[in-house]
Amino acid sequence: MAADTYSRLQALDKSLSDFKATDSASWATAKIFNALLEAFQREHSGDAIVQAIEPAREGGGHASSMNIGTMRAAIGQLLAVDADSSLI
C-alpha cells in the first residue's frame, strides 16, 4: 500500500477514536473511508478479507449506514494487511 494511503488510514482511525463505537459515522467521513477502501481493494485484489469489506452507504440525514466501531474494525484489518506485507 502506498505510504500516503497508510498514513491516511491511520489518521482516519485516530480521528474516529474520540467517538463511541455505536455512533453512526457521518456521510462525509464515510466518503473518505470509501475512497481509501476502494484504493486498497485495487492494490490487494487477491486478499479475500479486504474484498469482503463493503463500503459505507449513505444513511438518513448526514449519517452513513456504518457505525464508528465497524469502520474502525475495517480500518484495522486494512492496516494489518499492510503490516503483514511489509514483513515479507
C-alpha positions in Angstrom: 0.0 0.0 0.0 1.3 3.4 -0.8 2.6 5.3 2.3 0.1 8.0 1.7 -2.9 5.6 1.9 -1.4 4.0 5.0 -0.9 7.5 6.7 -4.5 8.5 5.7 -5.9 5.3 7.2 -4.0 5.8 10.4 -5.2 9.5 10.6 -8.8 8.4 10.0 -8.6 5.8 12.7 -7.1 8.2 15.1 -9.8 10.8 14.5 -12.5 8.2 15.0 -11.1 7.2 18.4 -12.9 10.1 20.1 -16.3 8.7 19.2 -18.3 5.9 20.7 -18.2 2.6 18.7 -22.0 2.8 18.4 -22.1 6.3 17.0 -23.1 6.5 13.4 -20.3 7.7 11.1 -21.1 10.9 9.2 -21.6 10.6 5.5 -18.6 13.0 5.0 -16.4 10.6 7.0 -17.8 7.6 5.2 -16.9 9.0 1.8 -13.3 9.3 3.0 -13.4 5.7 4.2 -14.9 4.6 0.9 -12.2 6.2 -1.2 -9.4 4.7 0.9 -11.2 1.3 0.8 -11.5 1.4 -3.0 -7.8 2.2 -3.4 -6.8 -0.5 -1.0 -9.1 -3.1 -2.7 -7.5 -2.3 -6.0 -4.0 -2.8 -4.5 -5.0 -6.1 -2.8 -7.3 -7.7 -5.2 -6.3 -11.2 -4.1 -7.0 -10.8 -0.4 -10.4 -12.3 0.5 -10.8 -10.3 3.7 -10.0 -7.0 2.0 -12.5 -7.8 -0.8 -15.2 -8.7 1.8 -15.2 -5.3 3.4 -18.1 -3.3 2.0 -18.2 0.4 1.6 -20.4 2.5 3.8 -23.7 3.6 2.3 -25.5 6.9 2.7 -28.0 6.9 5.5 -30.6 9.4 6.6 -29.6 13.0 7.0 -25.9 13.4 7.3 -25.2 9.9 8.6 -23.9 6.8 6.9 -25.0 3.2 7.2 -21.8 2.3 9.1 -21.1 2.9 12.8 -17.8 4.0 14.1 -16.9 0.6 15.6 -17.5 -1.2 12.3 -15.4 1.4 10.4 -12.5 1.2 12.9 -12.6 -2.6 12.7 -12.4 -2.5 8.9 -9.6 0.1 9.1 -7.7 -2.3 11.5 -8.0 -5.1 9.0 -6.6 -2.9 6.2 -3.7 -1.7 8.3 -3.0 -5.3 9.3 -2.7 -6.4 5.7 -0.1 -3.7 5.1 1.8 -4.6 8.2 1.9 -8.3 7.1 3.1 -7.4 3.6 5.9 -5.2 4.9 7.3 -8.2 6.8 7.9 -10.1 3.5 
